[in-house]
Amino acid sequence: MVLFIDAVADGYIFDLKTTQDAHVDAFSKSVWGYGYHIQAAIYVESMLAIGKPVDFYFLTVEKTTP
């Protein structure tokens, strides 16, 4: 498995995701369904392992105009 961090800046990791519905409840289902939470944990733990604590954020973009 190859993982790519979309952006790292000033103690933050940003992961860009496209989705059908960016509302919190709907996107939360996608997070669990696609295993994005595992990917996020790998990113954060990897940064901690090299001594750089970070906060993680998903940036969501809807695939179609609401």
C-alpha positions in Angstrom: 0.0 0.0 0.0 1.3 3.4 -0.9 0.0 6.5 0.9 0.5 10.1 0.0 0.0 13.1 2.3 -1.7 15.9 0.3 -0.3 18.7 2.4 1.7 19.3 5.6 2.1 22.8 7.1 2.9 24.2 10.5 2.0 21.1 12.5 -1.1 20.2 10.4 -1.7 17.4 7.9 -4.4 18.0 5.3 -5.9 15.1 3.3 -8.1 16.1 0.3 -11.0 13.8 -0.4 -13.8 14.0 -3.0 -17.2 12.9 -1.8 -20.9 12.9 -2.8 -21.9 14.7 0.4 -19.5 16.7 2.5 -21.9 17.1 5.5 -20.3 15.7 8.6 -22.8 12.8 9.1 -22.5 11.7 5.5 -18.8 12.0 5.2 -18.3 10.2 8.5 -19.9 7.1 6.9 -17.4 7.4 4.0 -14.5 7.7 6.5 -15.4 4.4 8.1 -16.5 2.7 4.9 -13.3 3.4 3.0 -10.9 3.1 5.9 -9.8 6.8 5.8 -9.5 6.7 9.6 -6.8 4.1 9.3 -4.9 6.2 6.8 -5.2 9.2 9.1 -3.8 7.3 12.0 -0.8 6.1 9.9 0.0 9.7 8.9 -0.2 11.0 12.4 1.7 8.1 14.0 4.4 8.4 11.3 4.9 12.1 12.1 5.0 11.3 15.8 7.6 8.6 15.2 10.0 11.3 13.8 9.2 13.7 16.6 6.8 16.0 14.8 3.3 16.0 16.4 0.6 17.1 14.1 -3.2 17.7 13.9 -5.0 16.0 11.0 -7.8 17.4 8.9 -9.8 16.1 6.0 -10.6 18.7 3.3 -13.7 17.6 1.5 -14.9 18.6 -2.0 -18.2 17.5 -3.3 -18.1 15.8 -6.7 -21.2 17.7 -7.9 -22.7 21.1 -7.1 -25.2 20.8 -4.3 
